[in-house]
Amino acid sequence: INEGGSFDPAEEFLSKAKAFYGKGDLKNAKETLQTALKIQTKELDKDNPAIADTLDSIGIVLFDERNYIEALEKHNRALAIRLEKMGRHSDTAQTYMSIGSVFEEQYKDERAEEMYRKALDIKLEYLPIINNEIEVTDLYQYLASTWKRQGRLSEATKVQKLVLARLLQLHGEDHFDVVVSYNCIVGLLIEQNRLGDAIQMLDKTIEICNRLERQGDFNVGHLTITLNNKAKVRQIQGDFEAAFDAFTRILKIEIQLHGEVNSGVVIAYNGIAELFLEQNMLGDALHMLDKSIEICNRLQRQGNLDMD
């Protein structure tokens, strides 16, 4: 959720909305932001940048709710204010990024690329500002993701490697952004059937995750994503034992951290089931799938089921 820099008569509601959003309570976050917007519309000029901040924040919540049409409407209203009152400003670039994300989710890749390029063009003007370079690398990654979906895999890979090189300069190897970047490149290498290169990069990524864990600066999600990618590559190569080992490690991590009733366990069971199916081990596959269905039913009863 965006933060305005000047006095705002709706500050109390904006703070509450930020707290709701941080807890994942999208319903209350949206309602509180809408209340803040009503106060701002009454108390401030209609083109005050604070109103643009709130419109963008509502758009972000709507995006998370997958309500892309309304999210786009809010971001476009915010963009109109920013262009009128602020011009080529870092906040304007941020709104372009949000619009690009909406278009990307709608599979409007050319429009998404257009928005990302506009944001990048502005952000590059602000490189001397502290930490802005990290935002620029994010934009390059967004562009690469649109190119990937367009089938422009070679271009996307080159850009992701440039991002990786810059992240290594900024942070060194032992940083979670570097892990994310390696995994982005791995996904592209898999689609290009460059499996040997993918495995080499995955092994390096797992080493980084292990070092981060020892340093106490560890995000288990990055490790499970890496292991899942490794399982996919080994499965494609026909090395079912290595793929099974990777899925089994994911399963142990998920159960140890979150218990058996969570979506990560479902994904791991489904991965193992697919391995069994490829080996015509139908009884074992059914056993894994039955476990997945049982967990899904329990998650549904708890109201925590992702229908995907």
KOLDREN-170403 format. One line per 3 residues: number of its first residue (from 0); their letters; for each residue x, y, z of C-alpha. Coordinates in steps of 0.1 Angstrom, whole numbers, plus 5000, padded with zeros to 4 digits. Layout:
BEGIN
NUM> a> X/Y/Z  ... .
This chain:
BEGIN
0> ine> 5000/5000/5000  5014/5034/4990  5023/5061/5015 .
3> ggs> 5017/5098/5008  5044/5123/5019  5022/5153/5030 .
6> fdp> 4994/5160/5055  4964/5138/5048  4931/5142/5067 .
9> aee> 4924/5105/5062  4958/5094/5078  4941/5074/5106 .
12> fls> 4921/5053/5081  4952/5049/5058  4972/5036/5088 .
15> kak> 4944/5011/5096  4942/5000/5060  4979/4994/5059 .
18> afy> 4976/4972/5091  4947/4952/5076  4967/4947/5043 .
21> gkg> 4997/4935/5062  4976/4908/5079  4962/4898/5045 .
24> dlk> 4927/4911/5054  4918/4924/5020  4882/4930/5027 .
27> nak> 4887/4954/5056  4917/4970/5039  4896/4979/5009 .
30> etl> 4867/4992/5029  4890/5013/5051  4907/5027/5020 .
33> qta> 4874/5036/5004  4865/5055/5036  4898/5073/5034 .
36> lki> 4891/5082/4998  4857/5097/5006  4873/5119/5033 .
39> qtk> 4901/5130/5009  4876/5137/4981  4857/5159/5005 .
42> eld> 4886/5177/5021  4913/5179/4994  4914/5192/4958 .
45> kdn> 4903/5165/4934  4938/5163/4918  4958/5162/4951 .
48> pai> 4985/5135/4949  4973/5120/4982  4941/5110/4964 .
51> adt> 4963/5093/4938  4981/5074/4965  4948/5061/4979 .
54> lds> 4935/5052/4945  4967/5032/4938  4964/5015/4971 .
57> igi> 4928/5004/4964  4940/4992/4930  4966/4970/4947 .
60> vlf> 4940/4955/4969  4917/4949/4940  4946/4933/4921 .
63> der> 4952/4909/4950  4915/4901/4949  4919/4893/4911 .
66> nyi> 4894/4921/4903  4916/4934/4874  4890/4956/4857 .
69> eal> 4883/4977/4888  4920/4977/4897  4929/4991/4863 .
72> ekh> 4902/5018/4866  4917/5029/4900  4953/5029/4887 .
75> nra> 4943/5049/4856  4926/5075/4878  4957/5077/4899 .
78> lai> 4979/5080/4868  4958/5109/4854  4964/5128/4887 .
81> rle> 5001/5120/4888  5007/5131/4852  4988/5163/4857 .
84> kmg> 5004/5173/4891  5038/5154/4892  5048/5146/4856 .
87> rhs> 5078/5123/4853  5081/5114/4889  5091/5081/4907 .
90> dta> 5055/5078/4920  5042/5080/4884  5065/5052/4874 .
93> qty> 5052/5031/4903  5016/5036/4889  5028/5026/4854 .
96> msi> 5043/4994/4871  5009/4986/4887  4991/4991/4855 .
99> gsv> 5016/4968/4837  5010/4941/4864  4973/4942/4857 .
102> fee> 4978/4939/4819  5002/4910/4825  4976/4892/4845 .
105> qyk> 4951/4898/4817  4976/4883/4792  4978/4917/4775 .
108> der> 5016/4913/4772  5022/4941/4747  5003/4966/4769 .
111> aee> 5022/4953/4799  5055/4958/4782  5045/4993/4772 .
114> myr> 5037/5002/4808  5069/4986/4822  5090/5005/4796 .
117> kal> 5074/5038/4806  5081/5031/4842  5117/5020/4835 .
120> dik> 5123/5052/4814  5113/5073/4844  5131/5052/4870 .
123> ley> 5164/5054/4851  5163/5092/4856  5163/5086/4894 .
126> lpi> 5193/5062/4896  5213/5085/4919  5185/5081/4945 .
129> inn> 5194/5055/4971  5178/5020/4965  5162/5031/4932 .
132> eie> 5186/5007/4913  5168/4978/4930  5135/4990/4916 .
135> vtd> 5151/4992/4882  5162/4956/4884  5126/4947/4893 .
138> lyq> 5114/4964/4862  5138/4945/4840  5125/4913/4856 .
141> yla> 5089/4924/4848  5099/4930/4812  5116/4896/4810 .
144> stw> 5084/4879/4823  5063/4894/4795  5089/4884/4769 .
147> krq> 5089/4848/4784  5051/4846/4779  5055/4859/4743 .
150> grl> 5080/4831/4736  5109/4856/4734  5130/4832/4756 .
153> sea> 5164/4842/4744  5158/4879/4750  5142/4872/4784 .
156> tkv> 5172/4850/4795  5197/4878/4785  5178/4904/4805 .
159> qkl> 5175/4881/4835  5212/4874/4834  5219/4911/4834 .
162> vla> 5197/4915/4864  5215/4887/4881  5249/4903/4874 .
165> rll> 5237/4936/4889  5222/4919/4920  5255/4901/4926 .
168> qlh> 5273/4934/4925  5247/4950/4948  5244/4922/4974 .
171> ged> 5270/4895/4968  5259/4859/4963  5243/4852/4996 .
174> hfd> 5211/4872/4993  5175/4861/4987  5171/4884/4957 .
177> vvv> 5199/4865/4940  5181/4832/4948  5150/4846/4931 .
180> syn> 5170/4857/4901  5186/4823/4897  5152/4806/4898 .
183> civ> 5138/4830/4871  5167/4821/4848  5162/4784/4856 .
186> gll> 5126/4786/4845  5137/4801/4811  5165/4775/4807 .
189> ieq> 5139/4747/4813  5117/4760/4786  5146/4761/4762 .
192> nrl> 5155/4725/4771  5189/4736/4785  5186/4711/4813 .
195> gda> 5223/4708/4821  5227/4746/4825  5195/4746/4847 .
198> iqm> 5208/4719/4870  5241/4736/4874  5223/4769/4884 .
201> ldk> 5199/4750/4907  5228/4733/4926  5244/4767/4931 .
204> tie> 5211/4781/4943  5206/4753/4968  5242/4760/4981 .
207> icn> 5232/4797/4987  5200/4787/5005  5220/4763/5027 .
210> rle> 5245/4791/5036  5216/4816/5042  5200/4791/5066 .
213> rqg> 5233/4788/5085  5235/4826/5087  5200/4828/5101 .
216> dfn> 5188/4849/5070  5167/4822/5054  5134/4822/5035 .
219> vgh> 5122/4786/5032  5100/4795/5003  5130/4802/4981 .
222> lti> 5144/4767/4989  5112/4749/4982  5109/4768/4948 .
225> tln> 5144/4758/4940  5138/4722/4949  5106/4721/4929 .
228> nka> 5125/4734/4899  5152/4707/4904  5125/4680/4906 .
231> kvr> 5110/4692/4873  5143/4691/4855  5152/4657/4868 .
234> qiq> 5117/4644/4859  5122/4657/4823  5156/4640/4822 .
237> gdf> 5140/4607/4834  5159/4607/4867  5129/4599/4888 .
240> eaa> 5149/4590/4919  5165/4624/4920  5131/4641/4913 .
243> fda> 5115/4620/4941  5143/4630/4965  5137/4667/4958 .
246> ftr> 5099/4664/4963  5105/4644/4995  5127/4671/5009 .
249> ilk> 5100/4697/5000  5074/4675/5018  5096/4673/5050 .
252> iei> 5102/4710/5051  5065/4719/5046  5053/4694/5073 .
255> qlh> 5080/4705/5097  5072/4742/5094  5035/4742/5087 .
258> gev> 5021/4708/5095  5005/4685/5070  4974/4706/5062 .
261> nsg> 4989/4732/5039  4990/4739/5002  5028/4732/5000 .
264> vvi> 5022/4696/5010  4995/4693/4984  5019/4705/4957 .
267> ayn> 5045/4680/4968  5021/4651/4969  5009/4660/4934 .
270> gia> 5045/4662/4922  5052/4627/4936  5020/4614/4921 .
273> elf> 5030/4626/4887  5063/4608/4890  5046/4576/4899 .
276> leq> 5022/4580/4869  5051/4584/4845  5065/4551/4858 .
279> nml> 5031/4534/4855  5030/4530/4893  4993/4537/4894 .
282> gda> 4986/4524/4929  5012/4546/4944  5000/4575/4924 .
285> lhm> 4965/4570/4936  4977/4569/4972  4994/4603/4968 .
288> ldk> 4964/4618/4951  4941/4605/4979  4963/4622/5004 .
291> sie> 4962/4654/4984  4924/4653/4982  4921/4647/5019 .
294> icn> 4942/4678/5027  4923/4699/5002  4890/4689/5019 .
297> rlq> 4904/4699/5053  4917/4732/5039  4883/4739/5023 .
300> rqg> 4866/4733/5057  4890/4758/5072  4884/4783/5045 .
303> nld> 4920/4782/5034  4917/4764/5001  4932/4780/4969 .
306> md> 4910/4766/4941  4940/4766/4917 .
